[in-house]
């Protein structure tokens, strides 16, 4: 990105802050659309490529993709867990196929078949459990899986502690306790494999920090996808240092202001759908040939997150520091995977995690961005399958469905 475009972007963020402060919510609502995406994992103040297709045509194309795309349509057995502050957390489980769980399992593993494993998937910021669509399609029936929506995301309720009279900021530690509540409700017994993307990986680290005995006693495998153990305040999102520092100075205040005017901002965000889509594509994917239906699916996931949720989660990432908790995962197979062109949680953060877990398998996926499990699903699913074979969750001869299709 050029210095000129960065300067324009920083000016735009400052304009939003000025408009919000002055009470000009119409202008702030429209301009604030970009800020919503920024905090959702897009990044601050990016200059968008000029779109040559008319807005009406693009809107029709999005509607067509929504109608035909299968992504996010997989459903399982629903359940609810209750967090320690009373928040209801929605999860779904896909059960082990009876044939695999009984006679076939004994044939594949032999007479000493290990206890069935539950794989728990935790999604990232401004996403939902549906972001694991390809992995879910591939693993169905082969292993018991649990997918859950983080508080205030997807089908889970708004965080009770964030909406009550004594509002408490969201913390990564709270998310760790939420994960423990989901495990207690959905998989109270048996061995576990924990899989987390971005904020989901941070959630796993927070659970390990607060409940190390649970991890040591029950967890037999770990997969950390596009995540970080800390120092997220140093990420530059592909911007020059001066630009990103300027954005960081105003962004927290802008988000607080926009978060208090949800309805106006959401109208503005819908009115700037093209800008929204451009930001999401830049900061979610690296490949030039990403399936448009997959790109639109990612756009739908992120745009469904209300701006006040975006605002209340954002500060937690600067405070996140769980490097000291990583040794709790030592002693079990660990997969650390990231896209080589991830601008949100750069691959250097995954390399830092692997340095603290020297026995971990480190996989850097070429030509991949932050949503690597959607962009290169076959790579992510294959590596997860290898991990599940290593821990005895699935037999080496089991066949997964193709992971690159819906």
Buried (B, 14 or more C-beta within 10 A) or exposed (E): BEEEBBBBBBEBBBBBBBBBEEEBBEBBBBBBBBBBBBBBBBBBBBBBEEEEEEEEEBEEEBEEBBEEBEBBEBEBEEBBBBBEBEBBBBBBBBBBBEEBBEEBBEBBBEEEBBEBBBBBBBBBBBBBBBBBBBBBBBBBBBBBBBBBBBBBBBBBBBBBBBBEEEEBBBBBBBBBBBBBBBBEBBBEEEBBBBBBBBBBBBBBBBBBBBBBEBBBEBBBBBBBBBBBBBBBEEBBBBBBEEBBEBBBEBBBEBBBBBBBBBEBBBBBBEBBBBBBBBBBBBBBBBBEEBBBBBBBBBBBBBBBBBBBBBBBBBBBBBEBBBBEBBEBBBEBBBBBBBBBBBBBBBBBBBEBBBEBBEEBBBBBBEBBBBBBBBBBBEBBBBBBBBBBBBBBBBBEEBEBEEBEEB
